[in-house]
Amino acid sequence: MLIPGVPYLGISKDSVAEIPAAQSNALAVPAGTTARACIMQLDEGFPKIDLTEYSKGSPHAAAANDDLGIARLCLATQNLAQDYALLIDAGVEFLSEPTEGVGGLADIAICRDPDGALIELIELHLDKWVAT
């Protein structure tokens, strides 16, 4: 199943759109960043894969397999505020505080793992999603 966009970021797969300021800040991408994206899932539930293509004026080569870390991994949580507080207390570096997505569809925050890879934590509010 393919969801034709990432509604909590306000972007779709069919056209490049600017990510709203609050969400671009939460994702640690520059203001005015544009992207297109979709979500892939097996059935109506989990797991989900979020595929996002950011538009950049000066892109650089992707990381090689022998480089440390990955670009970003997204993990779902049932209580982002609680997990954020626990991780902050444990000394985990966050790029932003938990931020509400477009339309309240999800809350997101991004931290770094010990190698510097970005990990997005997301709390989905599926009761607010419209069936596609």
C-alpha positions in Angstrom: 0.0 0.0 0.0 1.3 3.5 -0.9 0.2 6.6 0.9 0.8 9.4 -1.7 2.7 11.8 0.6 3.7 12.4 4.2 0.7 14.3 5.5 2.2 15.3 8.8 4.9 17.2 6.9 2.5 18.6 4.3 4.3 17.1 1.3 3.1 14.7 -1.4 4.8 12.3 -3.9 3.4 14.1 -7.0 4.9 17.6 -6.6 7.7 19.2 -4.7 6.4 21.4 -1.8 8.0 23.5 0.9 8.1 21.9 4.3 6.4 24.2 6.9 8.8 26.1 9.1 8.1 24.3 12.4 8.5 20.9 10.7 11.7 21.9 8.8 13.1 23.1 12.2 12.2 19.8 13.8 13.8 17.8 11.0 16.9 20.0 11.1 16.7 21.1 7.5 17.0 24.7 6.4 13.9 26.9 6.3 12.4 26.9 2.8 13.5 23.3 2.2 11.3 21.6 -0.4 10.7 17.9 -0.8 8.4 15.2 -2.1 7.6 11.9 -0.3 5.4 8.9 0.2 4.8 6.3 2.9 4.9 2.6 2.0 3.2 0.0 4.3 2.2 -3.6 4.0 -1.4 -3.3 5.3 -3.3 -0.7 7.3 -0.8 -0.9 10.2 2.9 -1.2 10.7 5.7 -1.3 9.6 5.8 1.8 7.5 8.6 3.2 5.4 8.8 6.9 4.8 10.6 7.8 1.5 11.6 11.4 1.3 13.4 13.2 -1.5 14.7 16.6 -0.4 15.4 19.2 -3.1 18.8 20.8 -2.8 20.5 23.5 -4.8 23.9 21.8 -4.3 23.4 18.1 -3.6 26.4 16.0 -2.7 27.2 12.3 -3.1 25.4 9.9 -0.8 27.4 8.3 2.0 29.4 5.2 1.1 28.8 1.8 2.8 32.0 2.2 4.8 31.1 5.6 6.2 29.8 5.8 9.8 26.1 5.9 10.4 23.1 6.3 8.1 21.2 9.3 6.9 18.1 8.9 9.1 16.1 6.1 10.7 12.5 6.8 11.9 11.2 4.9 14.9 7.6 5.0 16.1 6.8 5.7 19.8 3.6 5.7 21.7 4.6 8.6 23.9 7.1 11.0 22.4 7.1 13.5 25.2 8.0 10.8 27.8 10.7 9.2 25.5 12.2 12.6 24.8 12.4 13.4 28.5 14.1 10.0 29.3 16.6 10.4 26.4 17.4 14.0 27.3 18.1 12.9 30.9 20.4 10.2 29.5 22.4 12.8 27.6 21.1 12.1 24.1 21.6 15.1 21.8 18.4 16.3 20.1 18.2 18.6 17.1 14.8 19.9 18.2 12.2 19.5 20.8 9.1 17.4 20.0 7.2 19.3 17.3 3.6 18.8 16.1 3.3 17.9 12.4 0.9 19.5 10.0 -2.7 19.0 11.1 -1.7 17.3 14.3 -1.2 14.0 12.4 2.1 13.2 14.2 4.6 14.6 16.6 8.3 14.4 15.7 11.8 14.9 17.2 15.2 14.0 15.9 18.2 13.0 17.9 21.7 11.6 17.1 23.0 8.1 17.9 26.5 7.7 19.2 27.9 7.6 15.6 26.1 10.8 14.7 23.3 9.2 12.6 20.0 10.9 12.8 17.1 9.1 14.4 13.6 10.5 14.0 11.2 9.6 16.8 7.5 9.9 15.7 4.3 9.6 17.5 1.5 9.1 15.0 -2.0 10.2 15.8 -3.8 7.8 13.4 -7.3 8.9 14.6 -6.6 12.2 12.7 -5.6 10.6 9.4 -8.1 10.5 6.6 -8.4 7.2 4.8 -6.8 7.4 1.3 
